[in-house]
Amino acid sequence: MSTPSQCLQRDTQRLCQALQLDVAESRLEVRVLLGHALGVGRAWLIAHEHDEIPDIALAAYGKMLDRRMAGEPVAYILGEKEFFGRRFIVTPDVLIPRPETELLVELALGKLASMRTARILDLGTGSGCIAITLALARPDCEIIATDQSAAALAIARENATQLGAKVIFHQGNWYHALPQDAGKFDLILSNPPYIARDDAHLDALTHEPHTALAAGADGLDDIRKIVQGAKTHLNPGGWLLSEHGWDQAEACRELLEQAGFTKVQTETDLAGHGRISFGCQSG
Ligand code: GLN
């Protein structure tokens, strides 16, 4: 027999050791997996910590814990991840939405605040988290999202349907995904792949789609293409915003300035790293 309390004690320890997580993080993950297996929330688990867990739930929990012990991210095990207060479906075909990307969305909403309506382009939409969040916050705007991966777009479409967001999706490589008559945009944004090909961190990311992560020798290949292409796809006064690696802010600002963008700036994430750079298309 096992109770939530016993699982928490035993498995927090195991998870800590297997993945070198700290105790608080492991405890939280065990709670989340247990709650998911039992179909209950945190409060229930605490109130029933000495109840026996039914066999079926215990077996489901055991399977999920094994996957986690093997290094699979919790979001892929649960099949979902929260972004901007909403649940997004995720599979290994898409990157798991991250808190840093919420900052990108917040910045975009700030730029949009002064626009009565706008045409928005989200390049490399993955799970669709950016485009869908913007569509729900600004239903007056027209939002187009692209991705090279058909599998990723299928997930993004499913998320848009489930969350009731109106987004137009196109498959293809960056701006090549757009139809001939796509017209110009007032805001282009992206969380593109930005990890250098030889970065040791890539090897640690064994479950995530590498095409969504790696971008050439210096990690800037895709950002270069996005910045270059933005010139011909933005209206005068329009903004380009891109997420990037913690050490790429200066390089990104340089790319934006070289391409003729004005008001070029970087915004810092909660960890204090320059994380989003943006610039304005001069009139
Ligand atoms: N736009 C998606 C996200 O921010 C996917 C990003 C990516 O695949 N590089 O999560």
py3Dmol code that shows the C-alpha trace and the ligand (Angstrom):
import py3Dmol

protein = """\
ATOM      1  CA  MET A   1       0.000   0.000   0.000  1.00  0.00           C
ATOM      2  CA  SER A   2       1.083   3.547  -0.738  1.00  0.00           C
ATOM      3  CA  THR A   3      -0.238   6.894   0.385  1.00  0.00           C
ATOM      4  CA  PRO A   4       0.478  10.344  -1.067  1.00  0.00           C
ATOM      5  CA  SER A   5       2.600  11.094   1.983  1.00  0.00           C
ATOM      6  CA  GLN A   6       4.715   7.982   1.462  1.00  0.00           C
ATOM      7  CA  CYS A   7       5.146   8.666  -2.254  1.00  0.00           C
ATOM      8  CA  LEU A   8       6.187  12.229  -1.538  1.00  0.00           C
ATOM      9  CA  GLN A   9       8.819  11.185   0.934  1.00  0.00           C
ATOM     10  CA  ARG A  10      10.258   8.308  -1.026  1.00  0.00           C
ATOM     11  CA  ASP A  11      10.104   9.702  -4.543  1.00  0.00           C
ATOM     12  CA  THR A  12      11.212  13.265  -3.799  1.00  0.00           C
ATOM     13  CA  GLN A  13      14.460  11.724  -2.661  1.00  0.00           C
ATOM     14  CA  ARG A  14      14.761   9.475  -5.717  1.00  0.00           C
ATOM     15  CA  LEU A  15      14.025  12.293  -8.132  1.00  0.00           C
ATOM     16  CA  CYS A  16      16.495  14.590  -6.404  1.00  0.00           C
ATOM     17  CA  GLN A  17      19.230  12.050  -6.866  1.00  0.00           C
ATOM     18  CA  ALA A  18      18.362  10.965 -10.389  1.00  0.00           C
ATOM     19  CA  LEU A  19      18.121  14.462 -11.875  1.00  0.00           C
ATOM     20  CA  GLN A  20      20.131  16.544  -9.425  1.00  0.00           C
ATOM     21  CA  LEU A  21      17.128  18.747  -8.741  1.00  0.00           C
ATOM     22  CA  ASP A  22      16.749  20.562  -5.456  1.00  0.00           C
ATOM     23  CA  VAL A  23      14.341  19.198  -2.862  1.00  0.00           C
ATOM     24  CA  ALA A  24      11.618  21.826  -3.324  1.00  0.00           C
ATOM     25  CA  GLU A  25      11.569  21.312  -7.092  1.00  0.00           C
ATOM     26  CA  SER A  26      11.460  17.519  -6.801  1.00  0.00           C
ATOM     27  CA  ARG A  27       8.690  17.681  -4.218  1.00  0.00           C
ATOM     28  CA  LEU A  28       6.635  19.907  -6.475  1.00  0.00           C
ATOM     29  CA  GLU A  29       7.126  17.576  -9.426  1.00  0.00           C
ATOM     30  CA  VAL A  30       6.143  14.497  -7.415  1.00  0.00           C
ATOM     31  CA  ARG A  31       3.005  16.351  -6.284  1.00  0.00           C
ATOM     32  CA  VAL A  32       2.149  17.356  -9.834  1.00  0.00           C
ATOM     33  CA  LEU A  33       2.570  13.812 -11.187  1.00  0.00           C
ATOM     34  CA  LEU A  34       0.651  12.275  -8.302  1.00  0.00           C
ATOM     35  CA  GLY A  35      -2.132  14.837  -8.635  1.00  0.00           C
ATOM     36  CA  HIS A  36      -2.351  14.128 -12.358  1.00  0.00           C
ATOM     37  CA  ALA A  37      -2.518  10.346 -11.822  1.00  0.00           C
ATOM     38  CA  LEU A  38      -5.268  10.757  -9.240  1.00  0.00           C
ATOM     39  CA  GLY A  39      -7.039  13.546 -11.127  1.00  0.00           C
ATOM     40  CA  VAL A  40      -6.888  15.825  -8.092  1.00  0.00           C
ATOM     41  CA  GLY A  41      -5.309  19.129  -7.086  1.00  0.00           C
ATOM     42  CA  ARG A  42      -2.759  20.066  -4.468  1.00  0.00           C
ATOM     43  CA  ALA A  43      -5.295  20.768  -1.705  1.00  0.00           C
ATOM     44  CA  TRP A  44      -6.844  17.307  -2.095  1.00  0.00           C
ATOM     45  CA  LEU A  45      -3.438  15.654  -1.865  1.00  0.00           C
ATOM     46  CA  ILE A  46      -2.692  17.456   1.389  1.00  0.00           C
ATOM     47  CA  ALA A  47      -6.102  16.700   2.887  1.00  0.00           C
ATOM     48  CA  HIS A  48      -5.846  13.022   1.910  1.00  0.00           C
ATOM     49  CA  GLU A  49      -2.148  12.442   2.427  1.00  0.00           C
ATOM     50  CA  HIS A  50      -2.723   9.252   4.420  1.00  0.00           C
ATOM     51  CA  ASP A  51      -5.356   7.723   2.150  1.00  0.00           C
ATOM     52  CA  GLU A  52      -4.432   4.649   0.195  1.00  0.00           C
ATOM     53  CA  ILE A  53      -3.876   5.362  -3.512  1.00  0.00           C
ATOM     54  CA  PRO A  54      -6.002   3.075  -5.740  1.00  0.00           C
ATOM     55  CA  ASP A  55      -3.972   0.546  -7.759  1.00  0.00           C
ATOM     56  CA  ILE A  56      -4.814   2.036 -11.158  1.00  0.00           C
ATOM     57  CA  ALA A  57      -3.699   5.516 -10.130  1.00  0.00           C
ATOM     58  CA  LEU A  58      -0.592   4.121  -8.484  1.00  0.00           C
ATOM     59  CA  ALA A  59       0.377   2.271 -11.674  1.00  0.00           C
ATOM     60  CA  ALA A  60      -0.181   5.409 -13.772  1.00  0.00           C
ATOM     61  CA  TYR A  61       1.866   7.445 -11.334  1.00  0.00           C
ATOM     62  CA  GLY A  62       4.675   4.858 -11.387  1.00  0.00           C
ATOM     63  CA  LYS A  63       4.895   5.046 -15.181  1.00  0.00           C
ATOM     64  CA  MET A  64       5.007   8.833 -15.142  1.00  0.00           C
ATOM     65  CA  LEU A  65       7.653   8.849 -12.431  1.00  0.00           C
ATOM     66  CA  ASP A  66       9.832   6.440 -14.436  1.00  0.00           C
ATOM     67  CA  ARG A  67       9.638   8.744 -17.451  1.00  0.00           C
ATOM     68  CA  ARG A  68      10.563  11.726 -15.306  1.00  0.00           C
ATOM     69  CA  MET A  69      13.461   9.800 -13.714  1.00  0.00           C
ATOM     70  CA  ALA A  70      14.738   9.149 -17.258  1.00  0.00           C
ATOM     71  CA  GLY A  71      14.886  12.918 -17.785  1.00  0.00           C
ATOM     72  CA  GLU A  72      11.688  13.567 -19.756  1.00  0.00           C
ATOM     73  CA  PRO A  73      10.298  17.035 -18.946  1.00  0.00           C
ATOM     74  CA  VAL A  74       7.116  17.083 -16.836  1.00  0.00           C
ATOM     75  CA  ALA A  75       5.199  19.001 -19.518  1.00  0.00           C
ATOM     76  CA  TYR A  76       5.706  16.230 -22.096  1.00  0.00           C
ATOM     77  CA  ILE A  77       4.630  13.619 -19.553  1.00  0.00           C
ATOM     78  CA  LEU A  78       1.451  15.544 -18.712  1.00  0.00           C
ATOM     79  CA  GLY A  79       0.944  16.632 -22.325  1.00  0.00           C
ATOM     80  CA  GLU A  80       0.310  20.216 -21.273  1.00  0.00           C
ATOM     81  CA  LYS A  81       1.956  23.389 -20.028  1.00  0.00           C
ATOM     82  CA  GLU A  82       0.584  26.604 -18.617  1.00  0.00           C
ATOM     83  CA  PHE A  83       1.416  29.814 -20.465  1.00  0.00           C
ATOM     84  CA  PHE A  84      -0.050  33.181 -19.567  1.00  0.00           C
ATOM     85  CA  GLY A  85      -2.573  31.460 -17.312  1.00  0.00           C
ATOM     86  CA  ARG A  86      -3.861  29.073 -19.996  1.00  0.00           C
ATOM     87  CA  ARG A  87      -3.216  25.412 -20.635  1.00  0.00           C
ATOM     88  CA  PHE A  88      -1.507  24.541 -23.899  1.00  0.00           C
ATOM     89  CA  ILE A  89      -1.252  21.048 -25.307  1.00  0.00           C
ATOM     90  CA  VAL A  90       2.382  20.081 -25.822  1.00  0.00           C
ATOM     91  CA  THR A  91       4.003  17.050 -27.430  1.00  0.00           C
ATOM     92  CA  PRO A  92       7.663  16.400 -28.274  1.00  0.00           C
ATOM     93  CA  ASP A  93       6.909  18.008 -31.669  1.00  0.00           C
ATOM     94  CA  VAL A  94       6.882  21.427 -30.022  1.00  0.00           C
ATOM     95  CA  LEU A  95       9.035  23.325 -27.599  1.00  0.00           C
ATOM     96  CA  ILE A  96       7.574  23.630 -24.117  1.00  0.00           C
ATOM     97  CA  PRO A  97       6.444  27.259 -23.646  1.00  0.00           C
ATOM     98  CA  ARG A  98       8.720  29.082 -21.195  1.00  0.00           C
ATOM     99  CA  PRO A  99       8.260  31.956 -18.749  1.00  0.00           C
ATOM    100  CA  GLU A 100      10.787  34.084 -20.680  1.00  0.00           C
ATOM    101  CA  THR A 101       8.446  33.976 -23.647  1.00  0.00           C
ATOM    102  CA  GLU A 102       5.661  35.477 -21.515  1.00  0.00           C
ATOM    103  CA  LEU A 103       7.869  38.558 -21.379  1.00  0.00           C
ATOM    104  CA  LEU A 104       7.932  38.640 -25.177  1.00  0.00           C
ATOM    105  CA  VAL A 105       4.124  38.560 -25.214  1.00  0.00           C
ATOM    106  CA  GLU A 106       3.916  41.309 -22.582  1.00  0.00           C
ATOM    107  CA  LEU A 107       6.229  43.527 -24.606  1.00  0.00           C
ATOM    108  CA  ALA A 108       4.200  42.899 -27.740  1.00  0.00           C
ATOM    109  CA  LEU A 109       0.997  43.826 -25.896  1.00  0.00           C
ATOM    110  CA  GLY A 110       2.711  47.031 -24.761  1.00  0.00           C
ATOM    111  CA  LYS A 111       3.558  47.972 -28.358  1.00  0.00           C
ATOM    112  CA  LEU A 112       0.037  47.062 -29.473  1.00  0.00           C
ATOM    113  CA  ALA A 113      -1.559  49.220 -26.765  1.00  0.00           C
ATOM    114  CA  SER A 114      -1.087  52.349 -28.852  1.00  0.00           C
ATOM    115  CA  MET A 115      -2.384  50.702 -32.055  1.00  0.00           C
ATOM    116  CA  ARG A 116      -6.113  50.721 -32.712  1.00  0.00           C
ATOM    117  CA  THR A 117      -5.783  47.490 -34.594  1.00  0.00           C
ATOM    118  CA  ALA A 118      -2.825  45.674 -36.063  1.00  0.00           C
ATOM    119  CA  ARG A 119      -1.628  42.897 -38.311  1.00  0.00           C
ATOM    120  CA  ILE A 120       0.656  40.563 -36.370  1.00  0.00           C
ATOM    121  CA  LEU A 121       3.055  37.850 -37.538  1.00  0.00           C
ATOM    122  CA  ASP A 122       4.426  35.155 -35.181  1.00  0.00           C
ATOM    123  CA  LEU A 123       7.299  33.304 -36.849  1.00  0.00           C
ATOM    124  CA  GLY A 124       8.036  29.728 -35.703  1.00  0.00           C
ATOM    125  CA  THR A 125       4.917  29.435 -33.593  1.00  0.00           C
ATOM    126  CA  GLY A 126       5.556  25.915 -32.197  1.00  0.00           C
ATOM    127  CA  SER A 127       2.729  25.196 -29.745  1.00  0.00           C
ATOM    128  CA  GLY A 128       1.150  28.471 -30.852  1.00  0.00           C
ATOM    129  CA  CYS A 129       1.507  29.953 -27.370  1.00  0.00           C
ATOM    130  CA  ILE A 130       2.561  33.435 -28.532  1.00  0.00           C
ATOM    131  CA  ALA A 131       0.078  33.878 -31.392  1.00  0.00           C
ATOM    132  CA  ILE A 132      -2.842  32.401 -29.447  1.00  0.00           C
ATOM    133  CA  THR A 133      -2.199  34.499 -26.330  1.00  0.00           C
ATOM    134  CA  LEU A 134      -2.050  37.649 -28.475  1.00  0.00           C
ATOM    135  CA  ALA A 135      -5.189  36.651 -30.392  1.00  0.00           C
ATOM    136  CA  LEU A 136      -7.110  36.220 -27.142  1.00  0.00           C
ATOM    137  CA  ALA A 137      -5.836  39.505 -25.705  1.00  0.00           C
ATOM    138  CA  ARG A 138      -6.410  41.456 -28.911  1.00  0.00           C
ATOM    139  CA  PRO A 139      -9.250  39.832 -30.886  1.00  0.00           C
ATOM    140  CA  ASP A 140      -9.412  43.005 -33.004  1.00  0.00           C
ATOM    141  CA  CYS A 141      -6.009  42.200 -34.550  1.00  0.00           C
ATOM    142  CA  GLU A 142      -5.312  39.898 -37.482  1.00  0.00           C
ATOM    143  CA  ILE A 143      -2.804  37.277 -36.447  1.00  0.00           C
ATOM    144  CA  ILE A 144      -0.789  35.042 -38.734  1.00  0.00           C
ATOM    145  CA  ALA A 145       1.512  32.338 -37.386  1.00  0.00           C
ATOM    146  CA  THR A 146       3.995  30.153 -39.241  1.00  0.00           C
ATOM    147  CA  ASP A 147       6.064  27.078 -38.577  1.00  0.00           C
ATOM    148  CA  GLN A 148       8.229  24.879 -40.730  1.00  0.00           C
ATOM    149  CA  SER A 149       7.010  21.749 -38.969  1.00  0.00           C
ATOM    150  CA  ALA A 150       3.635  20.324 -40.000  1.00  0.00           C
ATOM    151  CA  ALA A 151       3.516  18.364 -36.748  1.00  0.00           C
ATOM    152  CA  ALA A 152       4.026  21.534 -34.704  1.00  0.00           C
ATOM    153  CA  LEU A 153       1.339  23.366 -36.685  1.00  0.00           C
ATOM    154  CA  ALA A 154      -1.133  20.561 -35.976  1.00  0.00           C
ATOM    155  CA  ILE A 155      -0.582  21.123 -32.242  1.00  0.00           C
ATOM    156  CA  ALA A 156      -0.827  24.909 -32.635  1.00  0.00           C
ATOM    157  CA  ARG A 157      -4.127  24.529 -34.539  1.00  0.00           C
ATOM    158  CA  GLU A 158      -5.486  22.234 -31.839  1.00  0.00           C
ATOM    159  CA  ASN A 159      -4.522  24.745 -29.158  1.00  0.00           C
ATOM    160  CA  ALA A 160      -6.152  27.585 -31.086  1.00  0.00           C
ATOM    161  CA  THR A 161      -9.375  25.589 -31.431  1.00  0.00           C
ATOM    162  CA  GLN A 162      -9.445  24.509 -27.793  1.00  0.00           C
ATOM    163  CA  LEU A 163      -8.777  28.017 -26.520  1.00  0.00           C
ATOM    164  CA  GLY A 164     -11.084  29.688 -29.020  1.00  0.00           C
ATOM    165  CA  ALA A 165      -8.421  31.869 -30.659  1.00  0.00           C
ATOM    166  CA  LYS A 166      -8.584  33.087 -34.232  1.00  0.00           C
ATOM    167  CA  VAL A 167      -5.149  32.626 -35.786  1.00  0.00           C
ATOM    168  CA  ILE A 168      -4.292  31.960 -39.425  1.00  0.00           C
ATOM    169  CA  PHE A 169      -1.553  29.337 -39.767  1.00  0.00           C
ATOM    170  CA  HIS A 170       0.866  28.792 -42.649  1.00  0.00           C
ATOM    171  CA  GLN A 171       3.523  26.122 -42.997  1.00  0.00           C
ATOM    172  CA  GLY A 172       7.012  27.001 -44.209  1.00  0.00           C
ATOM    173  CA  ASN A 173      10.416  28.449 -43.528  1.00  0.00           C
ATOM    174  CA  TRP A 174      10.202  31.916 -41.922  1.00  0.00           C
ATOM    175  CA  TYR A 175       8.786  34.462 -44.394  1.00  0.00           C
ATOM    176  CA  HIS A 176       8.617  31.856 -47.198  1.00  0.00           C
ATOM    177  CA  ALA A 177       5.608  30.406 -45.388  1.00  0.00           C
ATOM    178  CA  LEU A 178       3.561  33.492 -46.218  1.00  0.00           C
ATOM    179  CA  PRO A 179       1.284  33.574 -49.251  1.00  0.00           C
ATOM    180  CA  GLN A 180       2.120  36.117 -52.012  1.00  0.00           C
ATOM    181  CA  ASP A 181      -0.680  38.437 -50.942  1.00  0.00           C
ATOM    182  CA  ALA A 182       0.092  38.336 -47.212  1.00  0.00           C
ATOM    183  CA  GLY A 183       0.719  42.078 -47.143  1.00  0.00           C
ATOM    184  CA  LYS A 184       2.667  43.955 -44.492  1.00  0.00           C
ATOM    185  CA  PHE A 185       2.543  43.739 -40.715  1.00  0.00           C
ATOM    186  CA  ASP A 186       2.570  46.175 -37.811  1.00  0.00           C
ATOM    187  CA  LEU A 187       4.260  43.763 -35.467  1.00  0.00           C
ATOM    188  CA  ILE A 188       6.480  40.757 -36.153  1.00  0.00           C
ATOM    189  CA  LEU A 189       7.649  38.632 -33.277  1.00  0.00           C
ATOM    190  CA  SER A 190       9.436  35.360 -32.759  1.00  0.00           C
ATOM    191  CA  ASN A 191      11.001  33.049 -30.243  1.00  0.00           C
ATOM    192  CA  PRO A 192      13.284  31.423 -32.800  1.00  0.00           C
ATOM    193  CA  PRO A 193      15.921  28.718 -32.330  1.00  0.00           C
ATOM    194  CA  TYR A 194      18.992  30.470 -30.920  1.00  0.00           C
ATOM    195  CA  ILE A 195      21.342  27.884 -29.450  1.00  0.00           C
ATOM    196  CA  ALA A 196      24.750  27.486 -31.107  1.00  0.00           C
ATOM    197  CA  ARG A 197      25.176  24.150 -32.922  1.00  0.00           C
ATOM    198  CA  ASP A 198      28.041  23.027 -30.663  1.00  0.00           C
ATOM    199  CA  ASP A 199      26.609  24.296 -27.377  1.00  0.00           C
ATOM    200  CA  ALA A 200      26.911  21.589 -24.716  1.00  0.00           C
ATOM    201  CA  HIS A 201      23.398  22.455 -23.452  1.00  0.00           C
ATOM    202  CA  LEU A 202      21.900  20.972 -26.615  1.00  0.00           C
ATOM    203  CA  ASP A 203      23.007  17.460 -25.649  1.00  0.00           C
ATOM    204  CA  ALA A 204      21.168  17.800 -22.366  1.00  0.00           C
ATOM    205  CA  LEU A 205      17.915  18.600 -24.164  1.00  0.00           C
ATOM    206  CA  THR A 206      17.225  15.047 -25.255  1.00  0.00           C
ATOM    207  CA  HIS A 207      13.446  15.272 -25.492  1.00  0.00           C
ATOM    208  CA  GLU A 208      12.911  18.627 -27.212  1.00  0.00           C
ATOM    209  CA  PRO A 209      12.840  19.075 -31.020  1.00  0.00           C
ATOM    210  CA  HIS A 210      16.346  20.206 -31.955  1.00  0.00           C
ATOM    211  CA  THR A 211      15.182  22.084 -35.048  1.00  0.00           C
ATOM    212  CA  ALA A 212      13.326  24.381 -32.632  1.00  0.00           C
ATOM    213  CA  LEU A 213      16.461  25.009 -30.618  1.00  0.00           C
ATOM    214  CA  ALA A 214      19.648  25.081 -32.715  1.00  0.00           C
ATOM    215  CA  ALA A 215      20.566  27.798 -35.204  1.00  0.00           C
ATOM    216  CA  GLY A 216      23.981  27.544 -36.842  1.00  0.00           C
ATOM    217  CA  ALA A 217      27.502  28.024 -35.543  1.00  0.00           C
ATOM    218  CA  ASP A 218      26.759  31.069 -33.366  1.00  0.00           C
ATOM    219  CA  GLY A 219      23.064  30.442 -32.740  1.00  0.00           C
ATOM    220  CA  LEU A 220      22.133  33.579 -34.682  1.00  0.00           C
ATOM    221  CA  ASP A 221      21.383  32.123 -38.130  1.00  0.00           C
ATOM    222  CA  ASP A 222      17.612  32.303 -37.746  1.00  0.00           C
ATOM    223  CA  ILE A 223      17.561  35.677 -36.004  1.00  0.00           C
ATOM    224  CA  ARG A 224      19.613  37.058 -38.943  1.00  0.00           C
ATOM    225  CA  LYS A 225      17.003  35.787 -41.414  1.00  0.00           C
ATOM    226  CA  ILE A 226      14.138  37.140 -39.315  1.00  0.00           C
ATOM    227  CA  VAL A 227      15.742  40.594 -38.990  1.00  0.00           C
ATOM    228  CA  GLN A 228      16.629  40.784 -42.688  1.00  0.00           C
ATOM    229  CA  GLY A 229      13.183  39.729 -43.859  1.00  0.00           C
ATOM    230  CA  ALA A 230      11.372  42.029 -41.455  1.00  0.00           C
ATOM    231  CA  LYS A 231      12.435  45.083 -43.465  1.00  0.00           C
ATOM    232  CA  THR A 232      10.192  44.159 -46.374  1.00  0.00           C
ATOM    233  CA  HIS A 233       7.363  42.755 -44.256  1.00  0.00           C
ATOM    234  CA  LEU A 234       6.823  45.582 -41.763  1.00  0.00           C
ATOM    235  CA  ASN A 235       4.778  48.732 -42.204  1.00  0.00           C
ATOM    236  CA  PRO A 236       6.535  52.013 -41.364  1.00  0.00           C
ATOM    237  CA  GLY A 237       6.434  52.437 -37.584  1.00  0.00           C
ATOM    238  CA  GLY A 238       6.015  48.670 -37.142  1.00  0.00           C
ATOM    239  CA  TRP A 239       7.976  46.690 -34.562  1.00  0.00           C
ATOM    240  CA  LEU A 240      10.121  43.582 -34.682  1.00  0.00           C
ATOM    241  CA  LEU A 241      10.631  41.731 -31.396  1.00  0.00           C
ATOM    242  CA  SER A 242      12.805  38.668 -30.973  1.00  0.00           C
ATOM    243  CA  GLU A 243      13.658  36.489 -28.031  1.00  0.00           C
ATOM    244  CA  HIS A 244      17.306  35.366 -27.891  1.00  0.00           C
ATOM    245  CA  GLY A 245      19.933  33.679 -25.742  1.00  0.00           C
ATOM    246  CA  TRP A 246      21.117  35.246 -22.480  1.00  0.00           C
ATOM    247  CA  ASP A 247      24.399  36.332 -24.081  1.00  0.00           C
ATOM    248  CA  GLN A 248      23.102  37.434 -27.505  1.00  0.00           C
ATOM    249  CA  ALA A 249      21.557  40.826 -26.698  1.00  0.00           C
ATOM    250  CA  GLU A 250      24.423  42.898 -28.037  1.00  0.00           C
ATOM    251  CA  ALA A 251      24.714  40.846 -31.225  1.00  0.00           C
ATOM    252  CA  CYS A 252      20.953  41.102 -31.774  1.00  0.00           C
ATOM    253  CA  ARG A 253      20.869  44.847 -31.277  1.00  0.00           C
ATOM    254  CA  GLU A 254      23.722  45.139 -33.750  1.00  0.00           C
ATOM    255  CA  LEU A 255      21.785  43.101 -36.319  1.00  0.00           C
ATOM    256  CA  LEU A 256      18.735  45.315 -35.823  1.00  0.00           C
ATOM    257  CA  GLU A 257      20.751  48.517 -36.132  1.00  0.00           C
ATOM    258  CA  GLN A 258      22.637  47.295 -39.209  1.00  0.00           C
ATOM    259  CA  ALA A 259      19.297  46.531 -40.833  1.00  0.00           C
ATOM    260  CA  GLY A 260      18.197  50.137 -40.223  1.00  0.00           C
ATOM    261  CA  PHE A 261      15.835  49.641 -37.276  1.00  0.00           C
ATOM    262  CA  THR A 262      15.474  52.551 -34.863  1.00  0.00           C
ATOM    263  CA  LYS A 263      14.672  52.731 -31.115  1.00  0.00           C
ATOM    264  CA  VAL A 264      16.604  49.478 -30.705  1.00  0.00           C
ATOM    265  CA  GLN A 265      16.471  48.146 -27.143  1.00  0.00           C
ATOM    266  CA  THR A 266      16.797  44.999 -25.058  1.00  0.00           C
ATOM    267  CA  GLU A 267      14.497  43.926 -22.230  1.00  0.00           C
ATOM    268  CA  THR A 268      15.825  41.882 -19.321  1.00  0.00           C
ATOM    269  CA  ASP A 269      14.240  38.673 -18.012  1.00  0.00           C
ATOM    270  CA  LEU A 270      13.611  37.805 -14.349  1.00  0.00           C
ATOM    271  CA  ALA A 271      17.061  36.271 -14.070  1.00  0.00           C
ATOM    272  CA  GLY A 272      18.564  39.601 -15.134  1.00  0.00           C
ATOM    273  CA  HIS A 273      19.640  38.496 -18.617  1.00  0.00           C
ATOM    274  CA  GLY A 274      18.961  40.554 -21.731  1.00  0.00           C
ATOM    275  CA  ARG A 275      16.344  38.289 -23.336  1.00  0.00           C
ATOM    276  CA  ILE A 276      14.224  40.194 -25.849  1.00  0.00           C
ATOM    277  CA  SER A 277      15.543  42.747 -28.329  1.00  0.00           C
ATOM    278  CA  PHE A 278      13.375  44.925 -30.500  1.00  0.00           C
ATOM    279  CA  GLY A 279      13.443  47.773 -32.954  1.00  0.00           C
ATOM    280  CA  CYS A 280      11.129  49.976 -34.969  1.00  0.00           C
ATOM    281  CA  GLN A 281      10.901  50.180 -38.747  1.00  0.00           C
ATOM    282  CA  SER A 282      11.650  53.775 -39.597  1.00  0.00           C
ATOM    283  CA  GLY A 283       8.980  55.668 -41.433  1.00  0.00           C
TER     284      GLY A 283
END
"""
ligand_1 = """\
10
LIG
N 7.039 30.092 -30.404
C 7.119 28.886 -29.665
C 7.487 29.178 -28.216
O 7.822 30.259 -27.895
C 8.118 27.932 -30.292
C 9.510 28.426 -30.263
C 10.464 27.498 -30.970
O 10.088 26.409 -31.399
N 11.684 27.935 -31.079
O 7.443 28.319 -27.378
"""
view = py3Dmol.view(width=600, height=400)
view.addModel(protein, "pdb")
view.setStyle({"model": 0}, {"cartoon": {"style": "trace"}})
view.addModel(ligand_1, "xyz")
view.setStyle({"model": 1}, {"stick": {}})
view.zoomTo()
view.show()
